[in-house]
Amino acid sequence: MGNNDYRIINEILVRLREEIIPVDWSGDINDSTTVSDYQKVIGSLVNDSKRTIESYHDWLALRETKSIATVSGTKNYSLLSGQEFKILDVTNTANGNNLSQVSRTYLNSIKYPTDPTGEPNYYGFTGTDVLNNLLVDLSPIPTSVQTINFDIVKYQDELTLSATVLKIPHKPVMLGAFARAISERGEDGGTQSSLAAQEAIDATNQAIILDSGNTQYETDWYVSSHYNNTNR
């Protein structure tokens, strides 16, 4: 069984010597009448910790491919991925060519008097659609139907449902939320929260080492002792 939101929150509550959530809640945790206000606070701290850990590394579990089916004569497309993601690679599956990212300035410079057409070699972001997904221009403008694959690292949506399984390693997330919970209480003068934060850092470093071992690149990383910065 995976480490779902329900189990992670209860792991933290046990460490805090607080009452655990006895049964899974239904729907969004913040709308639940069976979860106490403090238990909801812990749920929020889990999401804060999750987002921090996600930002430290290009986790394999967060990688996915978004595909664009080109239309002849159309240069602007929605990537349908929201806005919070990192692009690792962009490939034209028709020929295996990799597309390079360019700036809006470059796209404007080649727009007049007429955009070039042909095999897309470049892409650039131009804004968002009505659903807040990023829009991307391809250049040259496609003249045929092709598939452009965007390999990305995308943050998991916030954990709000009890059964939602955390994608990244759960130990760093749980310990990070535990450290935040101790600090939020403000009862220990910083000693226990500092110890918990260091344990979270150690767990994060170990998880990154293990995840990086499954690739032959992206091995330069560092998590700061302040638990809120990363340098690569």
N, C-alpha and C positions, 0 to 999 in steps of 0.2 A: 504493500500500500504506500502511495506517495505521501509526501509531507504537505498536507493541505493546510489551508488557512486556520481551520478549527484546531488542528493538532499543534501548529506552531504557537498560536496564542496561548493554548493551555500549557505548553512547555514553559513559557515565560511566566504565566500566572503561578505555576508551581514554584518556580525559583523565587518569586516575590512573596510566597506564602499567602497568596490570595485565592479566593474561591475560583475554581475552574468553571468553564462553561460545560454543564452536564450533558447536554445533547446538542447535536447540530442545529443551528438556526436555519430558517428558511428565508430565501430572498437576500436582499442587501443587509449586511450586518448593521449598518447605521439606521435601518428602518425596523430592526427587530425589537420586539417587546420582551423577549426572553433573555437578551444579553444586557448586562448592566452597563451604565455609562463608563465605568472604569475599564471594563473589558473591551468596550469600543475604543477607548483611548489606546489600549495595547494593540488593537487591530490597526489603528492609524500609525503607530510607531513601527509596526512590522512593515507597512508599506513604505515608510520613510527609509527604513534600513534597506529594504529591497532595492529601492531606487539608487541608493548610494552604492551598494555592492554591484549592481548592474553596470554602473558607470565606470568601474575600475578596470574592466576587462571585456574583450569581445568574446563573450561566452558562446561556446558551441551550441548550447541549448537555445540560445536566442537568435540563432541564424536561420534565415529563411530566404526564399526566392520569390520576388514579385515580377510578374511578366507583363509586358506591354505588347499587345497585338497591334502592329502599325496599320495605318490606313493610307493608301496612296494619296499624296497631296496634303496630308495632315501632319503638322509638326508638334502640336501641343497635346499632352496626355496627362491624365491623373494617375499617380502612382498607387493610390488606394492603400496607403500605409500610415495615415496620420502625418505627424511631423517629427516625432522623436525616434529617429533611427540613424544608423551610420551605414554608408554604402561601402562595401568591400570590393565589389567588382561589377562591371556592366558589360554584358556580352551579347552580340548579335548571333543568335543560334543558327542563322542561315549560313554563316561563313566562319564563325568562331572568332571574329574580330572583337577586340576590346574597345569600348567607347571611352573617351577621355572627358572629364568634366571641364566645362569652361564657364566663364563669368557671364553675367547679363550684359556687360559692356561688349564682350566679344560677339554675343548673339545679335546685339543691336548693330555692331559694325558691319556685319555681313548681310543684314536684313535689307539694305537699300543699295541699288534700286530694286533688286529682286533676290529673294532667298535662293541659295543654291539647292539643287535637288539631286538625289542619288542615294547611295548607301550611307546611312547615318554613321558618322565617326565621332560625334560629340553630343553631349547632353548638358543642359543647364537648367537650373530651377528658376521659375518665373513668378511664383505666387502660390495661392491655394484655391481649391474649388469650394463649393458651397458646403461640403461636408468636412472642410478643414484638412483635406489631403493635399500634399504638395503637388504642384503642377510642374511638368518637365517638358522642355522643348528639345526636339531632336534635330540635329543638323549634320549633313544636308537633310532636307525634307524627304522622307521616304517616297519612293515611287512604286512600291509593291507591298504586298502583305508579308510581314516578317515578324518574328518574335524577339523582343529585346528583354533579356533577363537581368534583373537587378538583384544581386546577392547582397543582403543587408543584415545588420544586427539591430533587432528591434526590441525595446523594452516590453516586458510583459505588462498587460493591463493591471491596474491595482487589484489586490485580492479583496474581494467583498463577499463572495459566496463561500460558504463553509467547505464545499467540496473542491474548490479550485486548487489545483496542485501547483506548487511553486516550481518553476522551471530550473532556476539556478540552484546551486548547493544551499541547503537549508541552514546548516550550522552557522555560517557567518551572518546570515540574515537574522536568525533567532538571537544570537549573542549581541548583535548590533542593536536590536530592538530592546533587549534586556538592559544594555548599558544606557540606552535612552530613557528607559522606564525608571531606573535608579536615579539618574540625573534629574528627571522630571519631579521626583519626590523631594529631592534636595535634603535628604535626611542624614547623609553620611559624610558631609564635608568634602565630598569628591573622591574619597579613598576607594570605596567599593566600585563606584562608577568608572574610575580610572582603570581599575583592575579588569572590570568587565570589558571596557573598551579595548584594552590590550589583548584580551582573549579573542575578541572579535577580529582584531587586526591579524593575529596569528592564524586564526581559522580562515580568513580571507586569503592570506598569502599562500597557505597550504592548498586551498581550493584552486587558486590560480595556477600554481605549479602543476597540479594534477591535470587541469584542463588544458594548459599549454603543452603538456606532454603528448597530447593527441594531435598536435600540429607541428610543423617544422618551421614556424615563424611566429611573430608576435610574442616573443619571449622576454622583451624588455619591459619591466613593470616595477612600480614601487608604490606602496600604500603609506601615506604619511602617518606619523605618530599622533597627529591631531584627529585622525579618523574622519577627516572631511576634505582631504585634498589628495590628488593623485598626479604624479609626474611621469611622463613616459619619454 
